[in-house]
Amino acid sequence: MAQEPGTQEATPAQAPHARTELSDLATLKALAQPRRQRILQHLTLHGPATSASLARELGLNTGATSYHLRELARYGFVEEQPEAAGHGRERWWRAVPGDRRFPPRSRQSAEMRLVMDELNHHAHAADLELFEKAQAQAQGRAGADEDPWADAFPYSRGSIRLTLPELHAFFEEYIALLNRYKRADADTPAGARTVLTRFLAHPAPDKDTEAASRPPAHGSTAVEDTEAPHNGRESDPT
């Protein structure tokens, strides 16, 4: 999902989709429910599943999982997989791809902001958990030093001076780049893996005028931050 500028939900899309703004409060509340976030994340990362298999994987009971799937389907985030109709009485569910956007904060009501803050809190926590899990698996896997995917943790930090329109354009270029690399399963080469991408940009906090007016402590040196984006592994994600 995406906010202008903001984040885009990682969904298994094969081609760019028309933008859809999630401006309905009920829809946002349905999405912000923590268990539904976990269900949607699992379907996005691992593909279609039944309520029973999701319940086992996520430590939930089947009745609750079925209810949350129906609610997600009600608001268009998941759907039944038609080609799985031959699996007896089992209902298979999959994530629905799309370019979903959140309304800018300036257009959010006070109640909507509370819901968005809750949604973002869970999303950021889930992202950090996934990163740490992937890193731990890469480091703990037998023969990790010879595994080329052990270096698959590109990471960059940087700062640029932009106007607000330029920041919006920067974000849209990122989304376009992401869509360039999305392709159908039939076109995906052997050896490809699901790679999670996240985009985060925000204005730098205003300078603390009081702290800025104080001279450096004795023995210290004031150094301008000139860190350039790099492509190395980091143990502490930002």
N, C-alpha and C positions, 0 to 999 in steps of 0.2 A: 504494500500500500504506500501511497505517497502523499506528502504534503508539500505545498509550494512555498519555499523549499522545505524538504522534510525527508520522510522515508518512504520507500516503496516496498510493499509486501512481497516476499519471495514466493512466487507462484509458478507452477510448471507450465508457463506459456510457451507457445511455439512461434508466435508472431505478435507484433504490436497490437494492442487492443485499444478500443476507444476509451477515453478517460471517463470515469464515473466518480462523481463526488459523493462521499458518504456524509450527507448533511442531516440525515434523519436521526434524531436522538435515540429512538428505539433501536435502530440498526447498530449504532455505536455501542449502546449498552449491551446488546446481544453479543457483539464481537469482543467486548472488554472482559467478559466473564473468563476467569483464569483457566477453568477446565476446557472451555471451548478454544481458547488460545492454544492449549497443549494439543488438543485433538487436531486443530487445523495445521499446526506445525508438523505433527506426525504425518498427516496425509500429504503435506507438501514435500516433506523430505523422503518419505518411504513409499509413496504411492497409495493406491486404493486399499481399503481395509474394511472389514466388517465391524459392527459394534462390539462383537465378542472379542475379536483380536485386538481392537483398540483398548478395550477394558483390561485385557491381560497385560498389554504393553505399558499402560499408563497407571495401573493399580486402581482402576475404578470399577464400579459394578456395572453390569451390562445395561440395566434399566436406566441408570443415569446417563451412560454413554449414548444410548439410543435417543434419549430426550435431547441431549445437547446436539446430536447430529441433526435431529429434526429442526431444532431452532436455527442452526447454522444454514440448513437448506432453505428454511423459510425466508432468510434474508439474502440468499444467493451466494453464500460462501462455499457450500459443498453441494453435491448432487449425487444421485444414484448413478452407478455405472451401468448403462444399458446393456453393454456386451457381456455383463456378468449375470444376466438374467437366467442363464442355464444352470446356476449353482444351487438348485433346489430352492429352499426357503430363505437362504442367506441373502441379505441385502448388502451389496458392496457400495462403498462411498468413496468419492474422490473430491479433491479440492478443485474449485472452479477458478481458472486463471482469469486475470484481468488487471487493468491499470486503474486501481482504486485510489482515490485521493481524499485526504481529509481537508475540510475547509480551513483557510488560514485562521490563525488564532484571533485576529481582529474581527472575524465574523462569527466567532463562537460565542454562544451564550455562557453565562456563569456556570450553569449546570453541565453544559457540553464540555467546558474546560475541565471540570472535575472528572468527567468520564474519560476524556482524552489523557489527562494526567495519569489516571489509573491504568489505562491501556498501555501508555508508553512505559510506565514503571515495570509492568510485567514483560513487555517486549524486550526492554533493555536487559532485564535480569535473565531472560531466556537466551538472548544473544550471548551474553557473557558465559553462561553455563555451557552452551554449545561450543564456544571457542575453547574453553578450558578442557572440556571433554575431548575434543579433537586433538588438542595439543598433548594431553596426557596419553591418549592412545598412540599417537605418533612416536612419543618418546619411550613408551613402554613396550612397543611391538618388537618381537624378536627380529634381529637383523635391521633395526631401524636406521643404522648408519648407511646401509646400502639401499634403503628404500628412497626412490626419487621423490615420492610424495612427502617425505619428511621435511622437505624445503618448501612445501606448498603453503606457506603462510606469509604472503606479501603484506607489507604493512607500511603505511606512509603517514607522516604528520607534516603539516605545512601551514603557511598563512599567506593570504593574498589580500590585496585591497580592492574591493569591489563596490559598485553601486548596487542598490537593491535589484534593479532590472538585470544587471549582469549576473547577480547571484541566481536569479530565476533561470536565466539562460544557461548558466553553468550546470545547474541541476538537470535541466531538460537534456543537455548534451550527455550527461551521465546516463540518464534513462535510455537515450537513443543508443548509446554504446552497449548498454546491457542487452537491449533488444537485438542488436546486431549478432550477438553470440547465442541467442536462443534458437533452438532448432528442434525439429521433430525427432523422436526416438530413432526412426529409420535412418536419419541423416547423421546421427551421433556416432563418431568413430569408436572403435574398440579402445578400451583403456581410459575412457572419459569417466569422470566422477562428478557427482553433484558438488558444486562449490557454492558456499554461502557468501553473498555479497551484501554489504551494508554501507550506506552513505550517511554521514553525519557532518553537518556544517552549521556554524552558528557565529554570530558576531562576538568578537572578543569583549570581555567585561570592561566597563569603563575603568580607567586608571584610578587607583586609590590616591587622591591628591595628597592626603596626609602622608602616606607611606612614600609617595614619590618625592616629597619635599625633604625627606630625611636623607642625610649622606650615608654611604655604605658603612657598615660596621668596620671597626679597626681590623686591618689585616685581610679584608675581603676586597674583591674586585667586581665592579659592575660590568656585566657582559651582556651585550645585546644578543637576543635569541635569533640565531641565524640558521637554525636547524633546517636542513633540506629534506624533502621527501626521500625515503629510501625504500629498499625492497628486501629488508632482512627480517629475520624472525624476532619476535618480541615475547618475553615471558609475561609481561604485564600489558594486556590490551587496553587501548584507550577508547 
